[in-house]
């Protein structure tokens, strides 16, 4: 899957929960890293994806095509 698609789905999930980037990242990753993931310019690690799914209360398969 392209980074743009993954990032877009993460951003959509965050906005659906009415959360800011700062609220999502906590102490796990930086807000800047989340911004890069959402814009498609960075690829999250598996651990980061697991963390984001937990915080956003979504299943990992919701991010897959």
C-alpha positions as a Markdown table, in Angstrom:
| # | Residue | x | y | z |
|---|---|---|---|---|
| 1 | Unk | 0.0 | 0.0 | 0.0 |
| 2 | Unk | 1.2 | 3.5 | -0.7 |
| 3 | Unk | 2.2 | 5.7 | 2.1 |
| 4 | Unk | -0.3 | 8.3 | 1.0 |
| 5 | Unk | -3.2 | 5.9 | 1.3 |
| 6 | Unk | -2.1 | 4.6 | 4.7 |
| 7 | Unk | -1.5 | 8.2 | 6.0 |
| 8 | Unk | -4.9 | 9.4 | 4.7 |
| 9 | Unk | -6.7 | 6.5 | 6.5 |
| 10 | Unk | -4.9 | 7.3 | 9.7 |
| 11 | Unk | -5.8 | 11.0 | 9.4 |
| 12 | Unk | -9.4 | 10.1 | 8.6 |
| 13 | Unk | -9.6 | 7.9 | 11.7 |
| 14 | Unk | -8.1 | 10.6 | 13.9 |
| 15 | Unk | -10.5 | 13.3 | 12.6 |
| 16 | Unk | -13.4 | 10.9 | 13.1 |
| 17 | Unk | -12.4 | 10.7 | 16.7 |
| 18 | Unk | -12.1 | 14.5 | 16.8 |
| 19 | Unk | -8.5 | 14.2 | 18.1 |
| 20 | Unk | -5.6 | 16.5 | 17.5 |
| 21 | Unk | -2.2 | 15.2 | 16.4 |
| 22 | Unk | -0.9 | 16.1 | 19.8 |
| 23 | Unk | -3.6 | 14.1 | 21.5 |
| 24 | Unk | -2.8 | 11.0 | 19.4 |
| 25 | Unk | 1.0 | 10.9 | 19.8 |
| 26 | Unk | 1.3 | 11.1 | 23.5 |
| 27 | Unk | 4.9 | 10.1 | 24.5 |
| 28 | Unk | 5.2 | 7.4 | 21.9 |
| 29 | Unk | 6.1 | 9.4 | 18.7 |
| 30 | Unk | 6.4 | 13.1 | 17.9 |
| 31 | Unk | 3.7 | 15.2 | 16.5 |
| 32 | Unk | 6.0 | 15.9 | 13.6 |
| 33 | Unk | 6.4 | 12.2 | 12.9 |
| 34 | Unk | 2.6 | 11.7 | 12.9 |
| 35 | Unk | 2.3 | 14.7 | 10.5 |
| 36 | Unk | 4.8 | 13.0 | 8.1 |
| 37 | Unk | 3.0 | 9.7 | 8.3 |
| 38 | Unk | -0.4 | 11.4 | 7.6 |
| 39 | Unk | 1.1 | 13.3 | 4.6 |
| 40 | Unk | 2.7 | 10.1 | 3.2 |
| 41 | Unk | 6.3 | 11.3 | 3.5 |
| 42 | Unk | 7.1 | 8.7 | 6.2 |
| 43 | Unk | 6.3 | 5.1 | 6.7 |
| 44 | Unk | 5.3 | 4.0 | 10.2 |
| 45 | Unk | 7.0 | 1.0 | 11.9 |
| 46 | Unk | 4.8 | -2.0 | 12.8 |
| 47 | Unk | 5.0 | -0.9 | 16.5 |
| 48 | Unk | 3.9 | 2.7 | 15.5 |
| 49 | Unk | 1.0 | 1.3 | 13.5 |
| 50 | Unk | -0.1 | -0.9 | 16.5 |
| 51 | Unk | 0.1 | 2.1 | 18.8 |
| 52 | Unk | -1.9 | 4.3 | 16.4 |
| 53 | Unk | -4.6 | 1.6 | 16.0 |
| 54 | Unk | -4.8 | 1.3 | 19.8 |
| 55 | Unk | -5.1 | 5.0 | 20.4 |
| 56 | Unk | -7.6 | 5.5 | 17.6 |
| 57 | Unk | -9.5 | 2.4 | 18.6 |
| 58 | Unk | -9.4 | 0.9 | 15.1 |
| 59 | Unk | -8.5 | -2.5 | 13.9 |
| 60 | Unk | -5.2 | -2.7 | 11.8 |
| 61 | Unk | -7.2 | -4.2 | 8.9 |
| 62 | Unk | -9.2 | -0.9 | 8.7 |
| 63 | Unk | -6.0 | 0.7 | 7.4 |
| 64 | Unk | -5.5 | -1.9 | 4.6 |
| 65 | Unk | -6.9 | -1.6 | 1.1 |
